[in-house]
């Protein structure tokens, strides 16, 4: 369920993008489309949100975003390089000026010592600038990790377009 603070943050982000003439794309794994859902829950978002990719499986990351299968095999889906490649792929396959990607372990299972539950990698790609990635380790249950991921994605996009 979308929280009121996510909707308020989405509205602020959409306004900022509108002011700068920037369109957005999302590429989501662990959030399953929650970032795009929060953005498009705001009336009038269609002038800013170009598209969203929900790439939960490794095959979807490769087929929809062009993430090389060999990269996923070598690094794992939850990794810096895959997050960056997801963002670059979303940007390349859209009319957006900026794309955010998320891949992580929301839990409650699936974590390892190297990649614990709560680990999320963010990728951010913007036309004319090098893509960047950020690692976060969020506390809490599955819902808390996913909600924190949405909030952080908005902060990252806002910081990049400012």
URMOGI-V498894 format. One record per pair of residues at least 6 apart in sequence whose ideal C-beta (glycine too) atoms are under 7 Angstrom apart, sorted by sequence separation. I is the first residue (numbers start at 1). J is the second residue. D is the distance in Angstrom with one decimal. If there is no record, write none. Layout:
<<I | J | D> <I | J | D>>
//
This chain:
<<39 | 45 | 5.4> <55 | 61 | 4.5> <61 | 67 | 4.3> <62 | 68 | 7.0> <75 | 81 | 4.9> <105 | 111 | 5.1> <111 | 117 | 3.7> <125 | 131 | 4.1> <138 | 144 | 6.8> <17 | 24 | 6.1> <28 | 35 | 5.7> <62 | 69 | 5.1> <75 | 82 | 5.7> <110 | 117 | 6.9> <124 | 131 | 6.6> <138 | 145 | 4.7> <28 | 36 | 6.8> <91 | 99 | 4.1> <123 | 131 | 6.2> <124 | 132 | 5.2> <26 | 35 | 4.8> <40 | 49 | 5.7> <55 | 64 | 5.4> <90 | 99 | 3.9> <108 | 117 | 6.5> <26 | 36 | 4.7> <39 | 49 | 5.1> <55 | 65 | 5.9> <62 | 72 | 7.0> <71 | 81 | 5.9> <72 | 82 | 6.0> <105 | 115 | 5.7> <107 | 117 | 3.6> <123 | 133 | 5.2> <138 | 148 | 4.2> <53 | 64 | 5.2> <61 | 72 | 6.4> <71 | 82 | 6.2> <90 | 101 | 6.1> <105 | 116 | 6.8> <107 | 118 | 6.8> <122 | 133 | 6.4> <138 | 149 | 6.9> <53 | 65 | 6.1> <87 | 99 | 4.9> <105 | 117 | 5.2> <121 | 133 | 6.0> <122 | 134 | 4.6> <36 | 49 | 6.8> <87 | 100 | 6.4> <105 | 118 | 6.8> <58 | 72 | 5.0> <71 | 85 | 6.1> <87 | 101 | 3.9> <105 | 119 | 5.1> <121 | 135 | 5.7> <122 | 136 | 6.9> <24 | 39 | 6.9> <67 | 82 | 6.0> <86 | 101 | 3.5> <104 | 119 | 5.6> <36 | 52 | 3.2> <61 | 77 | 6.7> <104 | 120 | 3.3> <120 | 136 | 5.0> <136 | 152 | 6.0> <86 | 103 | 6.4> <104 | 121 | 6.3> <67 | 85 | 4.5> <83 | 101 | 5.4> <102 | 120 | 5.9> <103 | 121 | 5.4> <119 | 137 | 5.5> <120 | 138 | 6.3> <33 | 52 | 6.2> <58 | 77 | 5.5> <67 | 86 | 5.9> <118 | 137 | 5.1> <83 | 103 | 5.2> <102 | 122 | 5.7> <118 | 138 | 4.6> <33 | 54 | 4.5> <61 | 82 | 7.0> <65 | 86 | 5.3> <82 | 103 | 5.8> <101 | 122 | 6.9> <116 | 137 | 6.9> <118 | 139 | 6.1> <32 | 54 | 5.9> <67 | 89 | 5.9> <100 | 122 | 6.7> <101 | 123 | 3.8> <134 | 156 | 6.6> <66 | 89 | 4.4> <24 | 48 | 5.8> <28 | 52 | 6.8> <32 | 56 | 6.3> <65 | 89 | 3.1> <100 | 124 | 5.5> <14 | 39 | 6.6> <23 | 48 | 5.9> <24 | 49 | 5.4> <25 | 50 | 5.1> <28 | 53 | 6.9> <61 | 86 | 6.2> <65 | 90 | 6.0> <78 | 103 | 5.3> <120 | 145 | 6.9> <24 | 50 | 6.4> <25 | 51 | 5.3> <26 | 52 | 4.2> <27 | 53 | 4.5> <28 | 54 | 5.4> <29 | 55 | 5.7> <66 | 92 | 6.9> <77 | 103 | 5.7> <78 | 104 | 5.6> <99 | 125 | 4.9> <23 | 50 | 4.6> <25 | 52 | 6.8> <26 | 53 | 6.8> <29 | 56 | 5.6> <78 | 105 | 5.8> <118 | 145 | 5.3> <10 | 38 | 4.5> <14 | 42 | 5.6> <27 | 55 | 6.0> <65 | 93 | 6.8> <98 | 126 | 4.5> <10 | 39 | 5.0> <18 | 47 | 6.6> <97 | 126 | 6.5> <120 | 149 | 5.1> <18 | 48 | 5.8> <97 | 127 | 5.2> <122 | 152 | 6.7> <7 | 38 | 6.3> <10 | 41 | 6.8> <11 | 42 | 4.9> <14 | 45 | 5.5> <17 | 48 | 4.6> <55 | 86 | 6.8> <122 | 153 | 6.5> <6 | 38 | 4.6> <10 | 42 | 5.2> <124 | 156 | 5.4> <108 | 141 | 6.7> <7 | 41 | 5.8> <14 | 48 | 4.9> <91 | 125 | 4.2> <107 | 141 | 6.6> <108 | 142 | 6.0> <122 | 156 | 5.8> <126 | 160 | 5.9> <2 | 37 | 6.4> <7 | 42 | 6.6> <107 | 142 | 4.9> <2 | 38 | 5.5> <87 | 123 | 3.3> <91 | 127 | 6.7> <106 | 142 | 4.8> <124 | 160 | 5.8> <53 | 90 | 5.6> <78 | 115 | 5.2> <86 | 123 | 5.3> <87 | 124 | 5.6> <88 | 125 | 4.7> <27 | 65 | 5.7> <83 | 121 | 3.8> <87 | 125 | 3.8> <107 | 145 | 6.3> <2 | 41 | 5.8> <76 | 115 | 6.8> <83 | 122 | 5.9> <84 | 123 | 4.4> <106 | 145 | 4.6> <83 | 123 | 3.6> <106 | 146 | 5.5> <78 | 119 | 6.2> <80 | 121 | 5.7> <79 | 121 | 6.1> <51 | 94 | 5.2> <78 | 121 | 6.1> <88 | 131 | 5.2> <50 | 94 | 4.8> <87 | 131 | 5.5> <50 | 95 | 5.0> <104 | 149 | 6.6> <50 | 96 | 4.4> <84 | 131 | 4.8> <102 | 149 | 5.4> <29 | 77 | 6.8> <84 | 133 | 4.7> <83 | 133 | 4.9> <102 | 153 | 6.2> <80 | 133 | 4.5> <100 | 153 | 4.9> <80 | 135 | 6.8> <100 | 156 | 6.3> <100 | 157 | 5.5> <27 | 86 | 4.4> <98 | 157 | 6.2> <27 | 87 | 6.2> <27 | 89 | 6.6> <98 | 160 | 6.3> <27 | 90 | 3.9> <98 | 161 | 6.4> <26 | 90 | 6.8> <25 | 90 | 4.5> <35 | 100 | 6.7> <25 | 91 | 6.4> <35 | 102 | 7.0> <25 | 94 | 4.0> <25 | 96 | 3.7> <31 | 102 | 5.5> <23 | 95 | 6.0> <24 | 96 | 5.4> <27 | 99 | 6.3> <30 | 102 | 5.9> <23 | 96 | 4.5> <26 | 99 | 6.9> <29 | 102 | 6.2> <30 | 103 | 6.1> <23 | 97 | 5.5> <24 | 98 | 5.9> <25 | 99 | 4.2> <26 | 100 | 5.7> <27 | 101 | 3.9> <28 | 102 | 5.5> <29 | 103 | 4.2> <30 | 104 | 4.0> <22 | 97 | 4.5> <30 | 105 | 7.0> <22 | 98 | 5.8> <30 | 106 | 4.7> <30 | 120 | 6.2> <34 | 146 | 5.9> <38 | 150 | 5.7> <31 | 146 | 5.3> <35 | 150 | 5.3> <30 | 146 | 6.7> <34 | 150 | 5.2> <31 | 149 | 5.3> <35 | 153 | 5.1> <30 | 149 | 6.5> <31 | 150 | 6.2> <24 | 157 | 6.9> <22 | 161 | 5.4> <13 | 154 | 5.1> <20 | 161 | 5.6> <9 | 151 | 6.6> <16 | 158 | 6.2> <3 | 147 | 6.5> <6 | 150 | 5.5> <10 | 154 | 6.7> <13 | 157 | 6.1> <17 | 161 | 6.3> <6 | 151 | 6.6> <9 | 154 | 4.7> <13 | 158 | 5.7> <16 | 161 | 6.1>>
//
